[in-house]
Amino acid sequence: MESRRGPGEDAVREQLHDERERVEAASAPEPPVAEDGAEPDAAAASEEQPEAAPEDPLAVATRERAEYLDLAQRTQAEFENYRKRAAKDAAAAGDRATAALVRELLPVVDNLERALESAEESEQHLAAGVRLVHSELAGLLERNGVEAFDPAGEAFDPTYHEALSTRPQEGAEQGVVLEVVEKGYKRGGTVLRPARVVVSA
């Protein structure tokens, strides 16, 4: 025999069903949500950056051409500076070598001149040969830009003159070259040997 449900039994069953749905909803895992509240797919999409457009080949070629041109110009300028520096150093080395050789030859010139001054009448045939050697040597020095200077009567200048002694001289001002013992020589603006002189006191 089927039992009848009381009027309050249906209300209790409905209340239990609602409670069960509430518990299941509370225990179900929540879908992941991004920090800014957006859906995960939307957050990931916002983080993706658009791909950069490929650079124009003409712009790349123009930039590289400018870089290579600048490099070539700098290299050419550096080489030109090096060439000038090397030429200047070579010229300076040549000048030093010439000056050293001339200094070695000057005593020879002095001795030839002394031999000519002291030659006797009977020795003129020998003096002619000495004069020829002296003339050739003097021409060689002149072709290399070497010139002699005789400062007799000039004011003493320590840049060009070397005082060997001093002596009083009547009528001469003090500091004047009275006698030249050895002539001086210079090449351009460089004194190869100062003139050795006697100066008035």
C-alpha positions as CSV (number, residue, x, y, z in Angstrom):
1,M,0.0,0.0,0.0
2,E,1.6,3.3,-1.2
3,S,2.1,5.8,1.6
4,R,1.1,9.4,1.1
5,R,3.6,12.2,1.5
6,G,2.8,14.9,3.8
7,P,2.4,18.4,2.7
8,G,5.7,19.5,4.2
9,E,7.7,16.7,2.8
10,D,7.9,18.2,-0.7
11,A,9.2,21.5,0.7
12,V,12.0,19.7,2.6
13,R,13.0,17.8,-0.5
14,E,13.2,21.0,-2.6
15,Q,15.2,22.7,0.1
16,L,17.7,19.8,0.2
17,H,18.0,19.9,-3.6
18,D,18.8,23.6,-3.6
19,E,21.4,23.1,-0.8
20,R,23.1,20.3,-2.8
21,E,23.4,22.6,-5.9
22,R,24.9,25.4,-3.8
23,V,27.6,23.1,-2.4
24,E,28.5,21.7,-5.8
25,A,28.8,25.2,-7.2
26,A,31.0,26.3,-4.4
27,S,33.4,23.4,-4.7
28,A,33.8,23.5,-8.5
29,P,37.2,25.1,-9.7
30,E,37.0,28.6,-11.0
31,P,38.2,29.3,-14.5
32,P,41.6,31.3,-14.5
33,V,41.2,35.0,-14.7
34,A,44.0,37.5,-15.7
35,E,45.2,40.1,-13.2
36,D,43.3,42.9,-15.0
37,G,40.1,40.8,-15.0
38,A,40.2,39.9,-18.6
39,E,39.8,36.4,-19.9
40,P,43.1,34.4,-20.2
41,D,42.9,34.2,-24.0
42,A,42.3,37.9,-24.2
43,A,45.3,38.7,-21.8
44,A,47.6,36.4,-23.8
45,A,46.5,38.1,-27.0
46,S,47.2,41.5,-25.5
47,E,50.8,40.5,-24.6
48,E,51.7,39.4,-28.1
49,Q,53.6,42.1,-30.0
50,P,53.0,42.7,-33.7
51,E,55.8,41.5,-35.9
52,A,58.2,44.3,-37.2
53,A,57.9,45.1,-40.9
54,P,61.0,44.0,-42.9
55,E,63.4,46.9,-43.6
56,D,63.5,48.3,-47.1
57,P,66.5,46.8,-49.0
58,L,67.2,50.1,-50.7
59,A,67.4,51.8,-47.3
60,V,69.8,49.1,-46.0
61,A,72.0,49.4,-49.1
62,T,72.0,53.3,-48.8
63,R,73.0,53.1,-45.1
64,E,75.8,50.5,-45.8
65,R,77.1,52.6,-48.7
66,A,77.4,55.6,-46.4
67,E,79.2,53.6,-43.8
68,Y,81.7,52.1,-46.3
69,L,82.3,55.6,-47.9
70,D,83.0,57.1,-44.5
71,L,85.4,54.3,-43.7
72,A,87.2,54.6,-47.0
73,Q,87.6,58.4,-46.5
74,R,89.0,58.0,-43.0
75,T,91.4,55.3,-44.3
76,Q,92.5,57.5,-47.1
77,A,93.1,60.5,-44.8
78,E,95.1,58.4,-42.4
79,F,97.3,57.0,-45.2
80,E,97.9,60.5,-46.6
81,N,99.0,61.7,-43.1
82,Y,101.3,58.7,-42.8
83,R,102.8,59.4,-46.3
84,K,103.5,63.0,-45.4
85,R,104.9,62.0,-42.0
86,A,107.2,59.4,-43.6
87,A,108.4,61.8,-46.3
88,K,109.1,64.4,-43.6
89,D,111.0,61.9,-41.5
90,A,113.0,60.7,-44.6
91,A,113.9,64.3,-45.5
92,A,115.0,65.0,-41.9
93,A,117.1,61.8,-41.9
94,G,118.7,62.9,-45.2
95,D,119.5,66.3,-43.8
96,R,121.1,64.8,-40.7
97,A,123.2,62.5,-42.8
98,T,124.3,65.3,-45.1
99,A,125.2,67.6,-42.1
100,A,127.2,64.8,-40.5
101,L,129.2,64.2,-43.7
102,V,129.8,67.9,-44.3
103,R,131.2,68.3,-40.7
104,E,133.6,65.5,-41.5
105,L,134.8,67.2,-44.7
106,L,135.2,70.7,-43.2
107,P,138.6,70.0,-41.6
108,V,139.8,68.8,-45.1
109,V,138.7,72.0,-46.6
110,D,140.5,74.0,-43.9
111,N,143.8,72.0,-44.5
112,L,143.6,72.6,-48.3
113,E,143.1,76.3,-47.7
114,R,146.1,76.4,-45.3
115,A,148.2,74.6,-47.8
116,L,147.4,77.1,-50.5
117,E,148.2,80.0,-48.2
118,S,151.5,78.6,-47.3
119,A,152.7,77.5,-50.7
120,E,156.0,78.9,-51.9
121,E,156.7,80.3,-55.3
122,S,158.7,77.2,-56.1
123,E,155.7,75.0,-55.1
124,Q,153.1,76.5,-57.5
125,H,153.0,73.4,-59.6
126,L,151.8,71.5,-56.4
127,A,149.6,74.4,-55.4
128,A,147.7,74.1,-58.7
129,G,146.8,70.5,-57.9
130,V,145.7,71.5,-54.4
131,R,143.7,74.4,-55.8
132,L,141.9,72.1,-58.1
133,V,141.0,69.6,-55.3
134,H,139.8,72.5,-53.1
135,S,137.7,73.9,-56.0
136,E,136.0,70.6,-56.6
137,L,135.3,70.1,-52.9
138,A,133.9,73.6,-52.5
139,G,131.6,73.0,-55.5
140,L,130.4,69.8,-54.0
141,L,129.5,71.6,-50.8
142,E,127.8,74.4,-52.6
143,R,125.7,72.0,-54.7
144,N,124.5,70.5,-51.4
145,G,123.4,73.9,-50.1
146,V,126.4,74.4,-47.9
147,E,127.8,78.0,-47.7
148,A,130.8,79.5,-45.9
149,F,130.6,82.8,-44.0
150,D,133.4,85.0,-42.9
151,P,132.2,87.4,-40.1
152,A,135.2,89.7,-39.9
153,G,134.1,93.2,-38.8
154,E,130.7,92.0,-37.7
155,A,129.2,92.2,-34.2
156,F,129.8,89.0,-32.3
157,D,126.8,86.6,-32.4
158,P,127.1,83.5,-30.3
159,T,124.6,81.8,-32.6
160,Y,127.0,81.9,-35.5
161,H,130.4,82.7,-33.9
162,E,132.7,80.9,-31.4
163,A,135.0,83.2,-29.5
164,L,138.5,81.7,-29.1
165,S,139.9,84.8,-27.4
166,T,139.5,88.5,-26.9
167,R,141.9,91.4,-27.3
168,P,141.8,95.2,-27.2
169,Q,141.8,96.9,-30.5
170,E,142.2,100.7,-30.9
171,G,139.3,102.2,-32.7
172,A,137.2,99.1,-32.5
173,E,134.0,98.8,-30.6
174,Q,133.7,96.2,-27.9
175,G,132.3,92.8,-29.1
176,V,133.3,93.1,-32.8
177,V,135.0,90.2,-34.6
178,L,138.6,91.2,-35.2
179,E,140.0,88.1,-36.8
180,V,138.5,84.9,-38.3
181,V,140.6,81.8,-37.4
182,E,138.3,79.4,-39.1
183,K,135.4,80.2,-41.4
184,G,131.9,79.2,-40.4
185,Y,129.6,77.0,-42.5
186,K,125.8,76.7,-42.6
187,R,123.2,74.9,-44.6
188,G,119.9,76.6,-44.9
189,G,119.1,77.9,-41.4
190,T,121.3,75.4,-39.7
191,V,124.8,76.2,-38.5
192,L,127.0,73.3,-39.3
193,R,130.1,74.9,-37.7
194,P,130.3,78.3,-36.1
195,A,133.0,80.6,-37.2
196,R,136.0,80.6,-34.8
197,V,136.9,84.2,-34.1
198,V,138.9,86.7,-32.0
199,V,136.7,89.4,-30.5
200,S,137.5,92.9,-29.4
201,A,137.5,93.5,-25.7
